[in-house]
Amino acid sequence: MKFRSFGKTGWKVSEIGFGAWGISGMWGEQSDNESIRSIHKAIDMGVNLIDTAALYGGGRSEKIIAKVLKERKERIYITTKTQPLPEDYTKAPWPPSPHCVAEERYPESYLRKNVEERLSNLDIDCIDVLLLHTWTRAWNRNPTPLHHLEKLKQEGKILFYGVSTAEHDQNCLNTLMAEERLDATEVAFNIFEQDPAAEMLPKATEHNIAVIGRVPFDEGSLTGKYTQETKFEKSDWRNAYFSGDRLERTLTRVEKVKESIKQFIKDSGLTLSQIALKFVLQQPGISTVIPGMRKIWQVESNLAVSAMPPLPDKVIEILHSHIWNRGFWYLG
């Protein structure tokens, strides 16, 4: 496993972290014991950063992670996220609209209560990185929620804080990064979503802000495992993400990716998912990437990518051509 600097924190983190949304039960039925074994395997293979959130199974993901932490002696960095009010995220705009009031979505009393819940679920005394789970650039001129997080940082409840970008606006944090108001960010980046390469990633590099790359597989489509016959369990959130004709349209795009690099896939022996992961790792400014992993074979396949040679420049150039600006799909 290779390691990278994590912004101004002074940490060296595994360039591939453990994305813990999949172990929450929101991606279909999942055994906690299998989740625990998968996290242990990832740590055995060098992972020292795990990303989770309050929303991931209503704290289920965090509680599973807590069980693993009790059994390990290694220093494992935990990033978790707090969603805005109301706690039922379907009852208010997600991401927040420009008309939302920051103090109503992230009031100090709520942030304090939520942080205490995170500490309790993870069974720790201090959160390594607390991220606000979504944002609107309308708040950049007066980012009061960040002032509340700074208080919590000074009180020793959190070590560092930041924001996870709004899915349809990957550059919404550029102003905050330029003003060095953030320690870390979490941004969507994959073969289809490359917009952060224009401004967000260079800005993060310029100001030494850690960047966690999320959704490297575009919610699984870039693993190449979906077909027109793919059906998700009723409880699986992907039913909304790939609703209507979205799965069909996505598969058409995935096939175009595969066709454009078919000779490289044949010659290299790499899977599409490994190529997708390596593509994100080769973006300047990425501190770590967090593929979702809930089975040991997924852990082994994903983490093997760290030791693989870089993708050839020609392949990177081809993949650059597959940008797909879809806007906002997350709520169906």
N, C-alpha and C positions, 0 to 999 in steps of 0.2 A: 504494500500500500504506500502510495506517495502522499506527502503532506504539504499543505500550503499555509501561508500566513493568513490569519483571519482578521483582516483590517488592522485597527490600532489596538486590538485587545492584547497582543503579545502572544496569542495562542498559535500553535501549529495543529491544524485539524486535518483529518483524513480528507483527501480530495473527493471521495465518495462517502457521503453520510447515509444514515438509515432514515428513510422517509416512513413515518409511522402512522400515516392515515389508513393504510390498508389493513392494519391489525385492529382497527376500531370496530369492525363489523359493518361499516358503511359501504364496503365493496363486496358484499355477500357474506355468507356464513364463514366464520373463522374461529378456529380453536385457539383459546388463550395459550394452551401448552405449546402449540405449534408456533405461535408468535414468539413466545419466550425462547424456544429453541432457535428460532431464526435470528433473534437479536443476539443471543450468545454466539452463534456462528459468525455473525458480522463482526462482533468485537474480537473474536478469535482471529479473524482475518485482517484486523487492523483498524476497523472503524472506531472512531472516538468522538463522533458527533451524531446525535439523534434528534430529529425534528418532529414535533408533535403539536397539539393544539387542544384547547378546551372543547372545541366543537367535535373533535374526533371521537365519536361514540359517547359524547357527554362525559368525557373524562376517562373513558375506558382505556384508551391508548396510553394515557399518562400513568394510570395505575398498573398496567402491565409493565411499562418501563421501570416503574419503581421497584417491582419485584426483581427485575434483572439487576438493577443497580445495587441492591442489597447483597447480591451474590458475586459482585465483581470488585476487584481492588484497583483496577485501572481508573485513570481520570477520564471520565466520559462527559463531554460537554452537551448540555441539553438546551435546545431552543424550543420554546412553546409560545402559543399565541392566544391573545384575548380578543374575542369578537366584540363588536359594538352592541349596545342595547338596541332593541330588545333582545334578550337571550335567545328567543325563537327568531332566528335570522330571516325566516320567511315572512315576517310581519312588518318589515321595513325595507327600504331600498338597500340592496347589496350589489355592488359597492354603494356607499352613501352617495346621494345625489348632491349636486352643487347647492341645493336648498337646505340640506340637513345642517343642523347646528352641532358643532363639535361637542359642546358641553352637554348636549342632550344625548348624544350617542356614546360618548366616553367621559362621563362625569367622574370626578375624583373619587367620590364615595364608592361608585361601582368598580372602578379600577382597583381600588384597595381591596375590596371584597373578592374580586376575581383573582387577584394575585395570591391572596391567602388560600383560595381554593386550589390554585395551581401548586402551591407549596405543599398543601395537604395531600393532593393526589400523587404528586411525585415523591412525597415523603422526604423533602429536603428543606434546608434552612434558607437557601438563597437560589434564585433562578439565574442561570448563566446568561441567557438572552431571552428577554421578553419582547415579543413583536406584537404590535397591533395588527389584527388579522386582515384589515382592509382600510382603505383611505380614500379621500377625495382631494384633489389638488385645490379645491375651494378653501380648504383649511390651512394652506401653506402660509398665508400671510399672518395668521394668528393661531399657531398649532398648540392650543392649550392642553390637549391630552399629553403632549410631550413634556410639558412643564410638570404635570402630575407624575409622569414616569421618572423624571429627574429627581423629584422628592423621594420616590421609592428607592432609587439608586443610592441617594445619599443616606437613606435609612438602612441600607444593607439588605433590602428585600430582593433586589436584582443587581447583577453586575453590569450588564449592558442592555441597551434597548434599541428598538428600531421599528420598522413598518414593513409589512408585506404588501406588495403593489396591488392595486385594483386590476382585475384581469383584463379589462378593456383599455387600460391606460398605464402601460408599463413605464412611462416616463413621469408619472405623477409625483415622484419623490425628488426629481432633479434639483428643484430649488432648495429643498431641505438638505440635500447632500452638499450643495454648493455652500450653504451656510453652516455646514458641519454640525447639524442638529441630531444626526443619527450615528449610532455605532455600527449598525448592521441593517441590511435589507434582505428581503426575499422576493425573487422575481421569477416570472414564468419565462423559460427559454427552452426552445426545442427547434427542430428542423422547420416546423411551420411558423412558430412564433420567434422571430428574430429581431423584432423592433428594438429591444434594449441595446443592441450593438451600435445603434446610431448615436445615442447620447447617454443613456443610463449607465452602461458599463464603463465608458471612458470617464464619466463624472465620478463614479465610485473609485476608480483607480486613482484619479487625480487627488481625491480627498482621503484616500486610504480607508475606505468604508467597506466592510465585509459584505460579500454578496453570496447568498444561498440561491442556487439555481433549482427551481422546482419544475414539476411536470415535464421532465426530459423525454417522456414517452407519449406526451399528449394524451394523458389518461388511458394509456394502454394501446392506442392505435398504432404507435410507432414500434411496438414490439413485433408487429406483423402477425399476431395470433388471431385477430378478429376476422370473421368472414360475414357474408351476407346472411348466414343462418345463425349468427351469434345472438344469444338471448341472455340477458342479465337477470339475476334473481330480483324478486319484487322489492326487496329492501336495498338493492344496489343503486347508489346515487347516479350511476352512469345511465340509467333509464331516462333521466332528465337530460343529461349532457348530450347523449346521442339520440334524442327524441326525433320523431318525424323522419325526414329523409337524411338526417345528419350522419348516421352511420354509413349509409350508402355513399354519400358525398365524400366522407372521410376516407373510406376504403379506396375510392377512385384516386384520391390524392396519394395515398400510401403506395398504391401500385405504380404510380408515376415515379415515386422516389426509388422504389426497388428496380424498376426498369432502367432508370438513368444510371444506376451504379451496379447493374447486375454482374458485369465482368469483375468488378472489384470484390463483390460479395463472393463470387465463385473462387477467385484467386486467393483471397485472404482467409476464407473459412469463417469469417465473423458473421454473427447473426445481425439482423437489422437493429435489434435492441442495443447490441453492443456498439454498433456504429452510431446510433442515435445518442448514446451516452457519451461516447468519445467526442462527438461533435460539440456537445455542450462544454466538456472539459477543455477543449481547445480554444474557447472564447476568452480573450484577454479580459480580466476583471472578475472572473468567476472564482470564488474562494473554495466552494464545495458544491457538489450537486447531490440531490437527495431523492434517488429513485425509490418508489414504493417497493417494499420487499416483505412478503409474508410467508414465504416458503424457503426452505434451505437451498433448493436448487436455484431459486431466483437470486439469493444472496451470493452463491458461488459464481453464477454467470455474470452478475453485475460487477462484483468486486474484482473479477479477473481483468476487467477493462483497465484498471489502474496500471497494470504491468505491461499492457499492450503498447506497441509503438504508435506514434501519432498517425492520424489519417493523412494520406498524401494531399498536397496542396490542391491537386486537380479534383480530388473527391470533395474537399471542402468547398471548392469553387462551384461544383455541381450542386451540392446541397444548399448553397446560398440561393440558388434559383428557385427553391421550393417554398419560399415564404408564402404564407396563406393568411391574409388578414380577414378573420372571420367576425371581428367585433366581439360581442359578449354572448356566450353560450351557456353560462353556468346555471342559470335558473330555468332553462328549457325554452 
